[in-house]
Amino acid sequence: MILNRLRVLPLLGMLVTGLSACASPSNPPSNAPLAATIGQASYARSGARIGKTAVIVALSGGGARSAAFGYGVLSALAEQPAAEGGGRTLADDIAVLAGVSGGGMLAAYVALHGPSAIPAFKRDFLDRDPEASLRTTITPANLLRGYRGGVNDLEGLAGWLDQHLYHGATLGDLQSSGRPRLLLHATDLYNRAPFPFDPASFQAICSDFSAFPLSHAVAASAAVPVLFAPVVLENYNPTCPVGASGPAAAAAEPGFRDVRARYVAAPDLRYLKLLDGGLVDNLATRHLIASMRGQAPAPLSAEQARRVTRVVVVVADASMRIGGDMSKAPDGPGALDTVTASIDAMIDNASRASLDALEQETRRWRQRIIRWRCDVARARDCDRFEIELVKLSLADIRAPAMAARILQAHNKLSLTVGEVDLLSGLGRRLLAAGLRHGRGTARQ
């Protein structure tokens, strides 16, 4: 009997080893080093070919709920005629798309394929079931994977996004002339700060921006902690060619400059671990503010800033998490509801502060653009430049039954047909009302 037990021990050892192997998320670095002979490209300065109006859209995080709400907002823009007429719409005037998490999936899709592809997003994403490609069941292996960093890795979400939405595209493909500029970010866990997917950030880690897969960037922006393993970038500064890093970091505003300086100087920052960008900027407005503080006329191109006389900034906030069942009885909430509500409170308070900051920054940005148009571009009627800030939020939906339906779509990557219709319809309705009646709108 003892001999038989001894014979079983190696088999048990092999079983445990096998379980451990399959229960470890696979997240090798997916970025390439920057070669000294290649250098780092910057965004194409020509940008999207717009008319007299430039539209800047920020799409919040919130999984598929945000994607569906944002789809409705962009669809409404495609139904609003542009000032020039001729069949052009406000969607054709989209110059900048900022997004994070679910909003980032939509923003990246439109930035890659152009505003004419907005209707196809419903077919390619909203009508499909991304969750079917993910590990979602509670099993010992999945619990162990979550404990070790994340239940799902790049083989899940990033692979699905690449197959259905981005088709092998890289960040470099977004630099082609005529495309809206994409502002996309994740959270750098080491610095507890945003990591913008832009040439400056990649130059700061001596990595090739142009070759990085777009699907990996979007997956990082949407990587909810524990449910997803971090997307890993290698910091190539220890072996960086002389002069390849540094200048781009020095050009950043102070907050980003300090973070990028640590990429060069911190001895223990060999690998960046990137998770959900909504942890640090769930409205994508902080990223937008940083871009407005760049060298004028950023984030517009020089050609765009010379031509336009009106900028419409739309913030689509689908991150409503107010309510629930915890206040119906004196007992509770349970541990899960407590943790979820506490995290939501931190994110939502930061979002409200960033929205107030955006309203103030757009006023300052308008003055900088006017000075640039008058002093540098020598534009005719250089001071004829208006900004309209349109704030749309699902939190403004007060009807209890509808608010409950919105809450049911929280933390999902796949929606029912009814949920898609509800959320996209609300996006259309709120955008049309905001443009037509000025509700939720600040003119500057």
C-alpha positions, 0 to 999 in steps of 0.5 A: 500500500505504501509503495502504491502511494509513493507511485502516486506522488509523482503523478500528483506532482505532475498534476499540480505543476500542470494546473499551475502552468495553465493557471498563470496568465501569459503577459510577455512584453509586446513592445519593440525597442527603438532603433537609433536609425528609425527615430520616433515619428509624431502624429501627422500634423495634417489631421482629419480634413474638417470644415469650419467646425472642429469636433472633439469627443471624449468617450468615458469608460464603462465597458460595452455600456460606454461603447453603446452610449458613445455609438449613439452620440457619434451616430447623432453627430453623423445625422447633424449637417455641417455648416458648409452643407454639401452632404457633410455632417458633424461626424465628418468634422471630428478632429480628435477622439479621446477615449478610455476602456469601452469608450476607447474601443469605439474611439480607436475604431473610428480613428482607424476606419474614419467617421464613415465607419461609425454605423459598422461599429454596431455590427462589428462590436455591439451585435457580437459577444466579446465575453465569449472569448474570455474566461468568465466562469468561477473555477479553481484555475481561474481563481488562481489566475486572478490571484496571480495577476489576472484571469484573462490575458492578451490571448483573450480580449486583445486577440478578439479586438484585433480579429473583429475591429482592428485587423492587425493595425498598429499605432503607426497606422493612425498617423495617416493623413485624414484621420481623427487624432486618437487620445488613448491611455492606460494606467501605469501601476508603478507611477499610479499615473496615466500612460498615454499611447503617444510617441512621447511616452514610447520614446520615454521608454525607448520603444517603437511607437509605430509598431505597437499593436492597436489592439494591445493598447485598447486592451490595456485601456480596458483591462479591469484589475484581476479580471485581466492581467496587466499589459506589459511593456519593457522599458528599454532605457538600459540599452537605449541608443544614445539620444533616443530618449529624453527630448520628448519627455522634456517637452511634456507638461510637469506631471507627465515630465516627472513620470517620464523622467522616472522611466529613465532614472528609476533602477527598478522600473524595468517593466511597465504594468498597464491596466484600465485607464479609467482608474486615473481618468475615466472621462478621458478629459484629463488626457484631453486637458494635457493635450490642450496644454501642449504647444499651440494649436494642439490638439488641432493641427495647424491646418485645422486651427487656421480654418476653423471658427468653431470647436464643439467639445463633447464629453459623453459620460456613460459611467453612471454607477449611482444607486443599487439595492444597498439602501433598501434595508438597514443591513449590508451592503456585502463585501463585494458591493462595499468594495465596488461602491468605494472604488466607484466613489473614488473614480466618480469624484475624480471624474467630476473634478476633471470635468470642472477642470476641462471647462476652465481649460477650454477657456484658456485654450481658446485664448491660446488658439486666438493668439496663435491664429493672430500672431503665428498663422496671421489668419483672417478674422483671427479672433473669430473662434468659439468653443462649445462644451457639451456635457452628456451623462447617463446620470442625468436620466432620472426615471427610476425604471430606466436608471435601473436598466442602465445600471444592469448594463454595468461591468459588461463587455456584451450587451443584449439587443435591448440594452444596445438600443436603449443606450445608443438611443439615449446617446442620440437623444442627449446629443441632439438635445444638447446641440439644439437647445444648449442643455448641458452646454457651456459657450465660451 
